[in-house]
Amino acid sequence: MDSSSLFRLDDRVALVTGGSSGIGKMIAAGFVAQGAKVYITSRKAGMCAATAEELGSACIALPQDVSSVEGCARLAAALGEREARLHILVNNAGAAWAAPLGDFPEQGWDKVFDINLKAPFFLTQSLLPLLKADREGGHPAKVINIASIEGIRLSALETYSYHASKAGLIHLTRRLAAQLVVDGVIVNAIAPGAFASAMNRNAREDSDRLSRLIPARRIGDPEDIAAAAIYLASRAGNYVVGETIAVDGGLALASTGATVEP
């Protein structure tokens, strides 16, 4: 067994949605370091371009809003104009909304579900021809859905649509995995815990308090989430199908889980 290149991504093409910041940027940086050519996309063209410049010539900005079926189709078409095949898709773009149960608005439900659950499905659907194009190339294509530990356990935050959408994404991962593995496309998910990002204000601004509630006694580092994504994207993860890996320092298993505000 040759394990020297087990985690390498040389000559692989990846697309990371929500790749201009936060967890998406962490994953994109990890892919670039392992030799991949990485396209990043987000709604904000300027931020997308700045991140691509920061990560180097192997990272290319391809801005697009994927919250609609039309946006997913436009992104797939734009990538298809540049690449004949796609080896790795990371469905990372996400949104959250918190409001008391009695006041929770339809807008907060629809926005979160459109980005967190509808976009991963329809973008994967739109990109299937590119994902299947390298079936004979010796490496299965990979789809990695970024869920959340809030799809596994509850937090104290009243993020009803976020909880439901991430739980749905975990189950959608299983359904897509069962369907696509026979076509040489492997689908898995990652459920991150507390990582400092624009969306996770507590991890960003109150990491000391939050760290005391996590069994590992710290919030996640960029290399923690990048390592999990590299594992699933690389040859190392070729026999893992339909799984959701919690990357959370043990938070999902902690007895304090129901009172934690990640």
C-alpha positions in Angstrom: 0.0 0.0 0.0 1.4 3.4 -1.0 0.1 5.9 1.5 2.5 8.7 0.6 -0.1 10.4 -1.6 -3.2 9.2 0.2 -4.4 12.7 1.0 -3.1 14.6 -2.0 -5.5 16.3 -4.4 -3.1 16.9 -7.3 -4.8 17.4 -10.7 -8.2 17.6 -9.1 -10.7 20.3 -9.7 -12.9 21.5 -6.8 -15.8 23.9 -6.3 -16.5 25.3 -2.9 -19.7 27.3 -2.4 -19.5 30.0 0.3 -15.8 29.8 -0.2 -14.9 33.4 0.3 -14.9 33.3 4.1 -15.4 31.1 7.2 -15.5 27.4 6.9 -15.6 27.5 3.1 -12.4 29.5 2.9 -10.7 27.1 5.4 -11.6 24.2 3.2 -10.6 25.9 0.0 -7.2 26.8 1.5 -6.7 23.2 2.6 -7.5 21.9 -0.9 -5.1 24.3 -2.5 -2.3 23.2 -0.1 -3.0 19.6 -1.2 -2.6 20.5 -4.9 -6.1 21.0 -6.1 -7.4 23.7 -8.5 -10.2 25.3 -6.5 -13.1 27.5 -7.6 -14.8 29.5 -4.9 -18.1 31.1 -5.2 -20.3 33.4 -3.1 -22.8 36.2 -3.6 -20.2 38.9 -2.9 -18.0 39.2 -6.0 -15.5 41.5 -4.3 -14.9 39.3 -1.3 -14.7 36.2 -3.6 -12.0 37.9 -5.7 -10.1 39.0 -2.7 -10.1 35.5 -1.2 -9.0 33.9 -4.5 -6.1 36.4 -4.7 -5.1 35.6 -1.1 -5.1 31.9 -1.7 -3.0 32.1 -4.8 -3.2 31.2 -8.5 -4.7 27.8 -7.9 -7.8 29.5 -6.5 -10.3 31.1 -8.9 -13.3 33.3 -8.0 -16.6 32.4 -9.7 -19.2 34.5 -7.8 -22.8 33.4 -7.9 -25.9 33.4 -5.7 -26.9 29.8 -5.4 -30.1 30.4 -3.3 -32.3 29.7 -6.4 -32.5 26.9 -8.9 -31.6 29.4 -11.7 -28.5 30.5 -9.7 -27.4 26.9 -9.4 -27.8 26.4 -13.1 -25.9 29.5 -13.9 -23.0 28.5 -11.7 -22.9 25.0 -13.3 -22.9 26.5 -16.7 -20.1 29.0 -15.8 -18.0 26.2 -14.5 -18.7 24.0 -17.5 -17.3 26.8 -19.7 -14.0 26.5 -17.9 -13.7 22.8 -17.0 -14.6 19.5 -18.7 -14.9 17.7 -15.3 -15.4 18.4 -11.6 -13.8 16.1 -9.1 -14.9 17.7 -5.8 -18.0 19.7 -4.9 -18.4 21.2 -1.4 -21.9 22.5 -0.7 -20.9 24.9 2.1 -23.0 28.1 1.5 -25.3 28.6 4.4 -27.6 30.9 6.3 -29.1 31.1 9.7 -32.1 32.9 11.3 -33.0 33.2 15.0 -36.3 34.5 16.3 -38.8 33.5 19.0 -41.2 30.7 18.0 -44.3 33.0 18.0 -42.5 35.6 15.9 -40.5 33.4 13.5 -41.2 34.8 10.0 -41.8 32.9 6.7 -38.8 34.9 5.3 -36.5 33.3 7.9 -37.8 29.9 7.0 -37.6 30.2 3.2 -34.2 32.0 3.1 -32.5 29.4 5.3 -34.1 26.4 3.5 -33.3 27.8 0.0 -29.6 28.1 0.8 -29.0 25.3 3.3 -31.1 22.5 1.7 -32.4 23.4 -1.7 -29.1 24.8 -3.1 -27.1 21.6 -2.3 -29.6 19.4 -4.1 -30.1 21.5 -7.2 -26.4 22.4 -7.5 -25.4 18.8 -7.3 -28.1 18.0 -9.9 -26.8 20.7 -12.2 -23.2 19.5 -11.9 -23.9 15.8 -12.3 -22.6 15.8 -15.9 -19.2 17.3 -14.8 -19.1 15.1 -11.7 -19.7 11.9 -13.8 -17.3 13.0 -16.6 -14.2 11.5 -15.0 -15.7 8.2 -14.0 -13.0 6.2 -15.8 -10.2 8.4 -14.5 -9.5 6.2 -11.5 -10.9 8.4 -8.8 -14.6 8.8 -7.9 -16.0 12.3 -7.8 -16.8 13.6 -4.3 -19.7 15.7 -3.0 -19.3 17.0 0.5 -22.2 18.7 2.2 -21.5 21.0 5.1 -24.2 20.3 7.7 -23.9 21.3 11.3 -24.0 19.6 14.7 -27.3 21.5 15.1 -28.6 18.9 12.6 -27.6 16.2 15.2 -28.4 17.8 18.5 -30.2 20.9 19.9 -28.8 24.2 21.0 -30.5 26.8 23.1 -30.8 29.1 20.1 -34.3 29.5 18.5 -33.0 28.8 15.0 -35.9 26.6 13.9 -35.2 26.6 10.2 -31.5 26.2 10.6 -31.9 23.1 12.9 -34.4 21.6 10.5 -32.5 22.4 7.3 -29.2 20.9 8.6 -31.0 17.7 9.8 -32.6 17.5 6.4 -29.2 17.9 4.7 -27.8 15.0 6.7 -30.6 12.8 5.5 -30.4 14.2 1.9 -26.7 13.2 2.0 -27.7 9.6 2.6 -30.3 9.6 -0.1 -27.9 11.1 -2.7 -25.1 8.8 -1.6 -27.2 5.7 -2.2 -28.2 6.9 -5.6 -24.9 8.2 -6.9 -22.4 5.7 -5.7 -23.2 3.4 -8.6 -22.3 6.3 -10.9 -18.9 6.9 -9.4 -19.9 9.9 -7.3 -19.5 9.6 -3.5 -21.5 11.8 -1.2 -20.7 12.5 2.4 -21.2 15.3 4.9 -19.4 17.2 7.6 -21.2 18.5 10.7 -19.0 21.3 12.1 -19.2 22.5 15.7 -17.9 25.9 16.8 -15.6 27.6 14.3 -15.0 31.3 14.1 -16.9 32.7 11.2 -19.2 35.6 10.2 -22.2 33.4 10.9 -21.0 32.0 14.2 -20.8 35.1 16.3 -20.3 33.3 19.6 -17.3 31.3 18.4 -15.9 34.5 16.9 -16.4 36.9 19.8 -16.8 34.7 22.9 -14.5 31.8 22.2 -13.1 31.6 25.8 -16.6 31.0 27.3 -17.6 28.6 24.5 -14.4 26.6 24.9 -15.3 25.8 28.5 -18.4 24.0 27.2 -16.6 21.9 24.6 -15.0 18.6 25.8 -11.9 19.4 23.8 -11.8 22.8 25.6 -11.3 24.9 22.4 -13.2 26.0 19.3 -12.2 24.5 16.0 -9.1 25.6 14.1 -9.0 26.0 10.3 -6.9 22.9 10.0 -9.5 20.8 11.8 -12.2 21.4 9.3 -9.8 21.4 6.3 -8.4 18.0 7.4 -11.9 16.4 7.5 -12.7 17.8 4.0 -9.3 16.7 2.6 -9.9 13.2 4.0 -13.3 12.9 2.3 -12.2 14.5 -0.9 -9.0 12.5 -1.3 -8.3 8.8 -2.0 -8.3 8.3 1.7 -12.1 8.6 1.8 -12.9 6.6 -1.2 -14.7 3.8 0.8 -16.7 6.2 3.0 -20.3 6.6 1.6 -23.2 8.5 3.0 -21.6 9.4 6.3 -21.7 12.6 8.3 -18.6 13.3 10.3 -19.0 15.6 13.3 -16.0 17.9 13.7 -16.8 19.5 17.0 -14.4 18.6 19.7 -17.0 16.3 21.2 -19.7 18.9 21.6 -22.5 16.8 20.0 -21.9 14.1 22.6 -21.6 16.4 25.6 -24.3 16.3 28.3 -24.4 20.1 28.2 -25.4 20.1 24.5 -29.0 21.3 25.0 -27.7 24.5 26.8 -24.8 25.4 24.5 -25.1 28.4 22.2 -22.6 27.6 19.3 
